[in-house]
Amino acid sequence: MYKIDPKLYADYYTQPYRYFHNLKHLNYVYESLKKHIDISFRLEALIVCHDMVYYPGCNQNEELSARRARYLFPDIGEYLTQGILATKNHDLVNVSEEFKHEIALFLDADMSILAADPSMGFMSEYLLYQGHIFLEFKEAGFTDEELKIGRLKFLNSFKGFITEEYKGLNALAFRYRDWE
């Protein structure tokens, strides 16, 4: 599957407080993306680096992950920085034209869990994702009320999938959001 040696990133994604932002999440993004695009080396590097630094509630995760990515892959540092920073708000505002389509697909794949396949049973994959996110924040010391407020803020900030390849998932993602 991956061309990049897991020794470069596995330790980050196997930290004990990572219930969602882990190796399974990377695989989910990878598998989602490969349905729509050939996975280039730089796109794979974006997948494995995008949540490399992750502390629930920290507002510098993306900047710290981008710094780490630039250190590991200096030749594609600008691409990685733009892609990782774009995950902060799920937008392409600061993404250069040459990277836009690929990074847009990546952003949509990263958020595609918001429209998890209901074939596993009504919302079961989505509920598992939701529970894992709650566990990450609970272990970081967030109260139930803070979790609820933060979750609603996050869900309401999601305006929909960007690319034509993923826009068909919007109805399901919004249905899940409205349910929460």
C-alpha positions, 0 to 999 in steps of 0.5 A, spaced: 500 500 500 504 505 502 511 507 499 513 511 505 516 507 510 511 506 516 517 507 521 517 515 519 510 516 521 507 510 525 509 512 532 505 518 531 499 515 530 499 509 535 499 514 541 494 511 546 490 517 546 489 516 538 482 513 538 480 516 531 486 520 528 490 513 528 493 508 522 486 506 521 484 513 519 490 514 514 488 507 511 481 510 510 483 516 507 488 512 502 482 507 500 477 513 499 482 517 495 484 511 491 477 510 488 478 517 485 486 518 483 492 515 483 496 516 489 502 519 487 508 520 492 507 527 494 499 525 496 501 519 500 506 524 504 500 528 505 496 523 507 501 520 512 503 527 515 496 531 515 495 529 522 502 527 525 501 532 530 495 531 534 493 533 541 485 534 542 483 541 543 490 544 540 489 550 535 496 548 533 496 541 530 496 543 523 502 548 523 506 543 527 504 537 523 506 541 517 513 543 520 514 536 521 512 534 514 517 539 511 522 536 515 521 529 513 520 531 506 523 538 504 523 537 496 515 537 497 514 541 503 510 547 500 505 542 497 505 538 504 504 545 508 499 548 503 495 541 504 496 540 511 494 547 513 488 547 508 485 541 513 484 546 519 478 549 515 477 544 510 478 550 504 482 552 499 483 559 500 491 559 501 492 553 496 496 555 489 492 553 483 497 547 481 495 543 487 488 545 488 485 539 485 489 534 488 488 537 495 481 538 494 480 531 493 485 529 499 480 534 504 474 531 501 477 524 503 479 526 510 472 528 511 469 523 508 467 519 515 462 525 516 458 521 510 460 514 513 457 508 509 451 506 512 451 499 509 454 497 516 447 498 519 444 505 521 450 510 522 454 504 526 461 507 522 459 514 523 457 512 531 464 509 532 467 515 529 463 520 533 465 515 539 472 515 538 473 523 537 469 523 544 474 519 547 480 523 544 477 529 547 475 526 554 482 523 555 484 530 554 480 533 560 474 536 556 467 536 560 461 533 556 458 540 555 465 542 552 465 536 548 458 537 545 459 545 544 466 543 540 462 538 536 457 542 534 461 548 532 466 543 528 459 540 525 456 547 523 463 549 520 463 543 515 459 546 509 460 540 504 464 536 500 468 541 495 469 536 489 465 533 484 467 526 486 465 527 493 459 532 493 454 526 492 456 525 499 453 531 502 446 529 503 448 523 508 453 528 511 448 533 513 443 528 515 448 525 520 450 532 522 442 534 523 442 528 527 447 530 532 
